Amino acid sequence: MGETKKCKHCQTEIDKKAKVCPNCRRKQGGKAKFIILGIIVFIVIVAALNGTDDGPKKVENTDGTKQASTDKANTTTPEAEVTTFKVGETASLKDVLVTLNGVTESEGSDFNMPSDGNVFLLCEFTIENNSSKDIAVSSIMSFEAYVDDFSINQSITGLLEKGDKNQLDGSVAAGKKMNGIIAYEAPKDWKEIEINFTPDFWGKEMTFTATK
């Protein structure tokens, strides 16, 4: 017998090249397989932790002032993904910019008034499509709202008070913009409205808030 080694199971001296112990009949080796598996798992974990950041970011306001960004390439320490935006702040994701321009109260008109003790809230958004594909926006499918944590529905009668503004529905071609109104009805003493936007082209919910 040439060079020998001990069986990893029964410790019998066997030929170094033996794949099966002649004493206990058990296979030798296998350590390399676990090492390779461990390396693969490590690579997958690292790739997951350092993958492409698809999270939303704040960009310049409509007045040109800078907003904080969650772009990891521009920060020294990782930041939590930004998901809540105030009036005037612009959310950017996948080359699509969305801004809640403002929330306007309306008590209606002579023949179109909200319920007693309520007001219409006209929420104006601007959506800018800088991507290479057309996108569809549905005020019914993509938006849900809460006033002071209570769920509210969109108000069709409230939309009658939008003046010359458009309703926020339709298609936005690549390189184009959309501006429009979503209307809600809320108590006159409301304090905060929260509007959640989950468009198909993002796949992530964005929250816009406004206070009275």
Backbone bond lengths (Angstrom), bond angles and torsions (degrees), N, CA, C in turn:
res aa  C-N    CA-C-N  psi(-1)  N-CA   C-N-CA  omega(-1)  CA-C   N-CA-C  phi
1 M - - - 1.459 - - 1.524 109.57 -
2 G 1.338 117.29 135.80 1.454 121.51 178.77 1.514 110.67 -79.65
3 E 1.299 115.41 -135.45 1.462 120.01 179.10 1.526 109.89 -64.85
4 T 1.326 114.84 142.35 1.458 119.23 -177.12 1.533 111.38 -122.80
5 K 1.303 112.51 168.86 1.455 120.42 174.65 1.518 107.28 -147.79
6 K 1.292 117.10 165.08 1.456 120.94 177.85 1.525 109.94 -90.38
7 C 1.320 114.45 137.11 1.466 119.23 174.67 1.519 108.42 -58.84
8 K 1.322 117.00 132.07 1.465 120.91 -177.10 1.520 112.66 -70.19
9 H 1.352 116.19 -9.22 1.462 119.77 -178.62 1.528 112.82 -106.89
10 C 1.369 116.48 -50.72 1.472 118.85 -176.22 1.521 113.10 -109.27
11 Q 1.343 117.80 -2.35 1.457 124.20 176.03 1.537 113.95 68.78
12 T 1.329 118.38 14.69 1.463 121.92 175.96 1.519 109.47 -73.20
13 E 1.365 116.70 142.65 1.443 121.03 176.48 1.536 108.75 -71.80
14 I 1.326 116.20 121.48 1.464 121.06 -179.96 1.514 109.39 -132.85
15 D 1.352 115.92 167.82 1.454 120.66 177.75 1.520 110.22 -59.71
16 K 1.343 116.21 138.67 1.453 121.36 -175.07 1.522 112.30 -59.98
17 K 1.362 117.24 -30.25 1.451 121.22 -177.64 1.526 113.40 -90.02
18 A 1.325 116.38 -1.17 1.463 119.58 -176.55 1.520 110.67 -66.68
19 K 1.329 115.79 134.24 1.458 121.41 177.98 1.524 111.88 -95.33
20 V 1.372 115.57 -19.18 1.456 121.35 178.37 1.528 108.11 -131.87
21 C 1.324 118.14 132.15 1.468 122.24 178.70 1.533 109.31 -70.66
22 P 1.346 118.89 124.82 1.463 120.79 179.02 1.527 112.50 -68.41
23 N 1.343 117.19 -15.42 1.460 120.34 -177.95 1.533 111.19 -88.38
24 C 1.346 115.88 -54.10 1.475 118.73 -176.63 1.522 112.72 -102.87
25 R 1.340 116.95 -5.48 1.455 124.12 175.91 1.525 113.34 63.58
26 R 1.325 116.55 24.22 1.459 119.30 179.62 1.519 110.77 -102.43
27 K 1.332 115.91 147.86 1.457 121.27 -177.46 1.517 111.39 -67.34
28 Q 1.324 114.92 147.80 1.451 121.92 177.62 1.529 109.68 -102.75
29 G 1.308 116.96 167.01 1.460 121.03 176.50 1.506 111.92 76.27
30 G 1.337 115.88 -152.35 1.468 121.23 -179.01 1.510 113.21 96.12
31 K 1.336 116.95 -13.62 1.463 119.93 -178.15 1.531 110.81 -65.44
32 A 1.334 115.81 -39.81 1.466 119.45 -178.41 1.522 111.28 -60.11
33 K 1.347 115.52 -36.06 1.452 120.17 -179.60 1.525 111.05 -62.11
34 F 1.352 115.89 -41.18 1.467 119.75 179.18 1.519 111.23 -69.78
35 I 1.336 116.10 -35.53 1.468 119.62 178.93 1.521 110.29 -64.16
36 I 1.352 116.51 -45.27 1.461 120.92 179.19 1.524 110.59 -62.07
37 L 1.344 116.45 -42.76 1.460 120.83 178.19 1.517 111.25 -60.90
38 G 1.347 115.31 -42.26 1.464 119.84 178.93 1.511 111.85 -62.53
39 I 1.342 117.13 -39.64 1.467 121.26 178.96 1.527 110.53 -64.40
40 I 1.340 116.10 -42.85 1.461 120.31 179.51 1.525 111.45 -61.39
41 V 1.351 116.02 -44.61 1.470 120.56 179.18 1.521 110.45 -61.63
42 F 1.336 116.54 -41.53 1.462 121.25 179.90 1.527 110.84 -62.22
43 I 1.335 116.85 -43.37 1.461 121.10 -179.49 1.524 110.59 -63.58
44 V 1.344 116.65 -41.61 1.467 120.75 179.76 1.523 110.97 -62.62
45 I 1.340 116.56 -43.36 1.471 120.62 -179.91 1.516 110.79 -63.45
46 V 1.336 117.35 -45.56 1.461 121.35 179.81 1.514 110.86 -61.97
47 A 1.347 116.62 -41.95 1.464 120.44 179.49 1.519 111.08 -63.14
48 A 1.344 116.42 -38.30 1.468 120.08 179.95 1.518 111.25 -67.09
49 L 1.337 116.30 -39.75 1.461 120.25 -177.76 1.514 112.37 -73.05
50 N 1.327 116.70 -26.37 1.453 120.12 -175.57 1.520 111.99 -116.20
51 G 1.330 116.15 25.36 1.458 120.17 -178.45 1.514 111.91 -72.11
52 T 1.323 115.00 179.44 1.452 120.87 -178.94 1.525 110.71 -63.12
53 D 1.319 115.67 132.16 1.464 120.51 -179.90 1.516 109.41 -81.34
54 D 1.343 116.31 105.21 1.454 120.95 -179.43 1.515 111.53 -96.46
55 G 1.325 117.65 8.18 1.450 120.83 -176.68 1.513 112.45 -74.54
56 P 1.314 116.61 159.23 1.463 121.31 179.91 1.516 112.03 -70.95
57 K 1.335 115.56 157.29 1.459 121.99 179.35 1.519 109.28 -134.50
58 K 1.317 115.10 156.03 1.452 119.64 170.81 1.525 107.99 -90.40
59 V 1.322 116.14 138.71 1.458 120.40 177.76 1.517 108.49 -122.06
60 E 1.342 116.51 -168.36 1.450 119.94 -177.14 1.521 111.40 -59.99
61 N 1.325 114.86 141.59 1.459 119.84 173.87 1.522 109.86 -68.88
62 T 1.301 115.64 168.69 1.457 119.67 177.81 1.522 111.54 -64.68
63 D 1.339 117.60 -19.89 1.464 119.96 178.32 1.515 112.02 -91.99
64 G 1.336 117.43 5.77 1.456 121.31 175.60 1.502 115.28 90.52
65 T 1.340 118.94 -6.13 1.458 120.82 179.65 1.515 110.19 -76.55
66 K 1.323 115.98 149.69 1.460 121.20 -175.76 1.524 111.49 -80.41
67 Q 1.320 115.65 145.58 1.453 122.39 172.69 1.516 108.77 -115.07
68 A 1.340 116.04 155.53 1.453 119.90 178.21 1.516 110.17 -64.08
69 S 1.346 116.77 143.31 1.460 121.64 -178.61 1.513 109.84 -116.89
70 T 1.336 116.39 151.08 1.451 120.57 176.44 1.516 110.88 -101.74
71 D 1.323 118.20 16.56 1.458 121.95 178.04 1.517 108.79 -68.03
72 K 1.346 118.12 114.33 1.453 122.40 -174.78 1.521 112.35 -63.38
73 A 1.330 117.03 -25.02 1.455 119.50 -178.50 1.519 110.97 -69.12
74 N 1.337 117.87 -19.29 1.452 121.40 -176.53 1.520 112.57 -107.48
75 T 1.319 118.91 10.62 1.453 121.81 -179.44 1.507 110.24 -128.65
76 T 1.320 115.96 154.47 1.451 120.59 179.91 1.511 111.59 -88.95
77 T 1.329 116.81 -24.01 1.458 121.02 177.17 1.511 109.08 -129.72
78 P 1.345 118.31 145.90 1.467 120.77 -178.74 1.523 111.28 -62.53
79 E 1.329 116.83 141.54 1.455 122.20 177.70 1.517 109.66 -114.85
80 A 1.318 116.25 155.29 1.464 119.94 176.84 1.523 109.05 -68.01
81 E 1.321 115.81 147.77 1.455 120.81 179.73 1.517 110.14 -62.48
82 V 1.343 115.87 133.50 1.460 120.90 -179.53 1.523 108.93 -79.98
83 T 1.320 117.34 125.94 1.464 120.63 -179.11 1.518 112.88 -128.91
84 T 1.333 118.92 -8.41 1.464 121.73 -177.95 1.526 109.94 -122.41
85 F 1.334 115.40 132.85 1.453 121.12 -175.67 1.528 109.69 -131.72
86 K 1.322 115.89 140.87 1.460 121.59 -179.95 1.526 110.15 -94.02
87 V 1.320 115.49 175.36 1.462 120.76 178.22 1.528 109.31 -57.79
88 G 1.319 115.84 129.58 1.458 120.96 178.71 1.505 114.60 91.41
89 E 1.328 117.86 -15.64 1.460 120.42 177.83 1.521 109.55 -84.67
90 T 1.322 116.03 141.13 1.455 121.01 -176.57 1.519 110.78 -107.45
91 A 1.315 115.27 126.47 1.462 121.44 176.53 1.515 108.63 -94.43
92 S 1.336 115.88 134.82 1.457 120.80 -178.45 1.517 109.77 -125.79
93 L 1.319 116.61 129.80 1.455 121.16 175.21 1.520 109.33 -157.59
94 K 1.326 115.13 130.81 1.476 121.17 179.13 1.521 111.23 53.30
95 D 1.351 115.41 43.07 1.468 122.14 175.80 1.524 113.71 64.87
96 V 1.319 117.28 21.44 1.461 121.75 174.45 1.532 108.09 -118.53
97 L 1.334 116.26 126.91 1.463 121.70 -178.72 1.521 109.55 -107.91
98 V 1.331 115.91 133.41 1.472 120.71 -179.63 1.519 108.77 -130.67
99 T 1.335 116.51 130.76 1.467 121.91 -179.31 1.521 109.87 -132.33
100 L 1.337 116.30 131.70 1.458 121.01 168.14 1.529 106.38 -85.90
101 N 1.321 116.96 104.45 1.466 120.80 -174.75 1.522 112.72 -71.64
102 G 1.325 116.55 -34.02 1.455 118.86 -179.14 1.516 111.90 172.85
103 V 1.332 115.09 165.11 1.460 122.54 177.02 1.527 107.68 -125.18
104 T 1.333 116.54 121.26 1.457 122.20 -175.93 1.523 110.62 -113.72
105 E 1.323 116.67 132.04 1.457 121.32 175.72 1.525 110.11 -82.25
106 S 1.321 115.48 144.78 1.462 120.27 174.55 1.522 108.66 -142.25
107 E 1.329 116.04 134.71 1.458 120.71 175.76 1.515 111.59 -92.37
108 G 1.337 115.63 10.58 1.450 120.34 177.55 1.516 112.69 84.40
109 S 1.323 115.81 -164.02 1.454 122.47 -179.58 1.532 108.85 -130.83
110 D 1.305 115.92 -177.66 1.465 120.26 -173.97 1.522 113.41 -53.63
111 F 1.302 116.29 -40.33 1.473 119.58 -175.82 1.527 112.60 -110.67
112 N 1.315 116.34 12.26 1.472 119.57 -179.14 1.520 109.07 -149.35
113 M 1.324 115.39 90.69 1.461 119.67 -176.71 1.529 110.28 -122.56
114 P 1.326 116.70 150.52 1.471 119.25 175.47 1.519 110.55 -72.03
115 S 1.299 117.50 173.26 1.465 122.02 177.53 1.524 109.87 -62.06
116 D 1.344 116.56 157.76 1.466 120.77 179.84 1.525 110.61 -54.33
117 G 1.313 115.63 132.55 1.465 121.05 178.81 1.511 114.25 83.12
118 N 1.328 116.79 1.43 1.473 120.80 -178.93 1.525 112.20 -114.17
119 V 1.316 115.34 166.01 1.469 122.78 172.67 1.524 107.45 -135.24
120 F 1.334 115.59 159.11 1.456 120.31 170.32 1.524 108.60 -84.97
121 L 1.318 116.50 140.56 1.465 121.92 173.46 1.526 107.49 -113.67
122 L 1.327 116.03 113.92 1.463 122.08 -179.59 1.522 108.73 -98.42
123 C 1.325 115.63 110.20 1.470 121.72 -174.67 1.528 108.96 -102.57
124 E 1.315 115.96 117.08 1.469 120.71 -175.85 1.530 110.74 -101.47
125 F 1.321 115.88 126.83 1.466 122.63 178.91 1.526 110.43 -119.44
126 T 1.322 115.23 150.32 1.461 121.88 168.99 1.524 108.29 -122.68
127 I 1.322 115.99 129.69 1.465 121.82 179.07 1.526 108.00 -120.51
128 E 1.321 115.99 123.85 1.465 121.71 -179.30 1.530 108.78 -114.71
129 N 1.314 116.54 120.89 1.463 121.89 -176.67 1.529 110.41 -99.59
130 N 1.328 116.21 98.03 1.461 121.43 178.19 1.522 112.06 -96.31
131 S 1.337 116.80 9.16 1.463 120.31 179.20 1.530 109.58 -83.35
132 S 1.323 115.70 -179.20 1.466 120.48 -178.53 1.523 112.56 -95.24
133 K 1.341 117.05 3.66 1.459 120.96 -177.47 1.528 110.69 -125.74
134 D 1.328 116.29 150.54 1.467 120.88 172.73 1.522 109.11 -68.09
135 I 1.331 116.96 147.85 1.457 121.13 177.79 1.525 109.31 -126.86
136 A 1.325 116.14 150.52 1.466 121.48 178.89 1.521 108.92 -108.24
137 V 1.334 115.98 138.56 1.464 122.09 179.40 1.520 108.66 -123.05
138 S 1.333 116.32 125.70 1.463 121.69 177.92 1.518 109.35 -122.68
139 S 1.330 116.74 118.19 1.463 119.51 -179.50 1.528 111.03 -65.51
140 I 1.333 117.19 -30.15 1.466 120.82 -179.57 1.527 111.26 -77.14
141 M 1.334 116.79 -45.68 1.459 121.22 -174.05 1.527 113.23 -81.84
142 S 1.323 117.47 -31.16 1.466 120.63 -169.99 1.523 114.63 -99.18
143 F 1.334 118.20 -13.61 1.458 120.69 -174.34 1.529 111.90 -122.06
144 E 1.325 115.31 142.85 1.465 121.54 166.90 1.516 107.18 -141.55
145 A 1.320 116.88 150.59 1.466 119.48 -172.67 1.520 111.77 -136.29
146 Y 1.346 113.20 156.30 1.463 122.35 177.62 1.524 108.09 -136.93
147 V 1.319 115.86 137.39 1.463 120.81 172.32 1.514 107.62 -114.00
148 D 1.328 115.71 118.94 1.470 121.90 -177.45 1.533 110.49 50.23
149 D 1.341 114.43 43.43 1.471 124.43 176.03 1.523 114.74 76.09
150 F 1.345 118.13 1.64 1.461 120.75 176.55 1.535 109.67 -100.79
151 S 1.325 115.67 132.95 1.457 120.53 -179.99 1.527 111.17 -65.03
152 I 1.326 116.18 138.25 1.465 120.91 176.68 1.526 108.80 -132.45
153 N 1.338 114.55 153.09 1.458 120.61 179.08 1.525 110.34 -99.30
154 Q 1.326 114.91 158.91 1.453 118.93 175.29 1.531 109.56 -66.25
155 S 1.314 115.53 148.70 1.461 121.89 -176.63 1.529 110.27 -108.76
156 I 1.324 115.86 113.66 1.462 119.90 177.66 1.534 110.40 -67.35
157 T 1.331 116.24 -40.23 1.471 118.87 179.05 1.524 110.92 -68.22
158 G 1.326 116.54 -32.10 1.460 119.53 177.12 1.519 112.08 -62.66
159 L 1.336 116.96 -33.05 1.465 120.66 178.99 1.520 112.35 -63.77
160 L 1.343 117.11 -23.36 1.460 120.02 178.92 1.529 111.45 -65.85
161 E 1.332 116.67 -16.19 1.468 121.42 -178.87 1.533 112.42 -96.88
162 K 1.332 117.26 12.41 1.471 120.52 -176.16 1.523 113.42 -79.10
163 G 1.329 116.79 -4.51 1.459 119.71 178.38 1.517 111.34 65.67
164 D 1.353 116.03 -131.31 1.459 119.71 -177.79 1.526 112.38 -90.16
165 K 1.327 116.52 8.98 1.465 120.31 178.11 1.531 110.50 -78.57
166 N 1.313 116.28 157.56 1.459 121.55 177.55 1.516 111.08 -91.11
167 Q 1.321 115.78 159.30 1.462 121.01 170.21 1.523 108.00 -77.73
168 L 1.341 117.25 144.85 1.464 120.41 -175.06 1.532 110.36 -83.31
169 D 1.319 115.54 74.59 1.456 122.48 178.22 1.518 108.71 -147.77
170 G 1.333 116.16 145.53 1.455 119.74 174.27 1.510 112.53 133.60
171 S 1.319 115.49 -166.02 1.463 123.20 -178.27 1.523 109.51 -107.52
172 V 1.335 115.73 140.38 1.457 121.14 176.55 1.528 107.61 -114.86
173 A 1.320 116.90 113.31 1.465 120.86 -178.74 1.525 110.65 -68.55
174 A 1.322 115.39 157.61 1.468 120.47 177.65 1.523 109.66 -57.15
175 G 1.335 115.76 130.61 1.455 120.73 179.74 1.519 114.99 82.14
176 K 1.343 117.84 4.57 1.462 121.52 -178.13 1.530 111.62 -113.99
177 K 1.339 115.79 175.57 1.463 122.03 -178.04 1.531 110.35 -126.49
178 M 1.322 115.00 159.68 1.471 122.22 172.43 1.523 108.43 -133.72
179 N 1.316 115.84 136.74 1.462 121.29 174.71 1.525 107.26 -128.69
180 G 1.339 115.81 133.08 1.455 117.24 -178.34 1.509 113.45 -166.95
181 I 1.329 114.32 175.70 1.463 123.11 -173.38 1.524 110.64 -115.24
182 I 1.339 115.24 139.60 1.461 122.71 164.50 1.528 105.93 -116.78
183 A 1.326 117.61 133.54 1.472 120.93 -176.47 1.524 111.02 -112.22
184 Y 1.320 115.43 140.95 1.461 122.51 175.49 1.526 108.37 -132.77
185 E 1.330 116.32 164.80 1.460 121.73 175.05 1.513 108.14 -120.15
186 A 1.340 116.72 129.42 1.459 121.27 -174.43 1.522 110.36 -141.70
187 P 1.337 118.04 161.18 1.473 120.42 176.27 1.528 110.99 -60.89
188 K 1.336 115.39 149.55 1.469 119.31 -179.18 1.526 112.94 -61.14
189 D 1.339 116.77 -26.99 1.464 119.25 -177.95 1.534 112.18 -94.62
190 W 1.323 117.73 24.12 1.462 120.77 179.33 1.527 110.56 -59.17
191 K 1.310 115.68 151.14 1.470 120.12 -179.09 1.533 112.40 -115.10
192 E 1.327 116.83 -40.16 1.463 119.27 -178.37 1.521 110.42 -145.58
193 I 1.321 115.67 138.25 1.462 121.11 172.31 1.530 108.27 -113.45
194 E 1.314 114.72 135.92 1.468 121.90 179.05 1.524 107.69 -119.90
195 I 1.320 116.28 123.25 1.465 120.95 -178.47 1.520 108.82 -117.99
196 N 1.325 115.84 118.33 1.464 121.18 179.41 1.522 109.70 -96.69
197 F 1.308 115.21 128.75 1.460 121.86 -176.56 1.526 108.55 -118.52
198 T 1.337 116.76 119.14 1.462 121.33 -179.57 1.524 109.61 -128.55
199 P 1.323 117.49 76.44 1.461 119.91 -179.67 1.517 111.77 -75.05
200 D 1.319 116.09 151.27 1.457 121.17 -177.48 1.522 112.19 -61.70
201 F 1.335 117.07 -33.56 1.452 118.38 -175.01 1.532 112.60 -76.34
202 W 1.357 118.04 -10.22 1.461 121.14 176.17 1.513 111.62 -99.11
203 G 1.326 115.01 -50.67 1.455 119.36 -175.63 1.514 113.34 80.64
204 K 1.349 117.13 2.28 1.457 121.12 178.62 1.515 109.52 -129.76
205 E 1.327 115.25 141.89 1.469 119.52 -178.97 1.514 111.36 -78.63
206 M 1.312 115.81 133.91 1.464 122.46 174.44 1.521 107.72 -114.81
207 T 1.316 117.22 141.58 1.462 121.58 -178.33 1.517 110.05 -117.74
208 F 1.336 115.73 125.31 1.460 122.32 176.01 1.527 108.05 -111.24
209 T 1.310 116.55 134.65 1.467 120.66 -178.29 1.526 111.52 -125.69
210 A 1.327 114.84 149.86 1.457 120.92 175.45 1.526 108.31 -144.58
211 T 1.310 116.43 142.34 1.458 121.29 178.85 1.527 109.29 -114.14
212 K 1.325 114.68 157.01 1.460 119.99 -176.43 1.522 110.80 -72.19
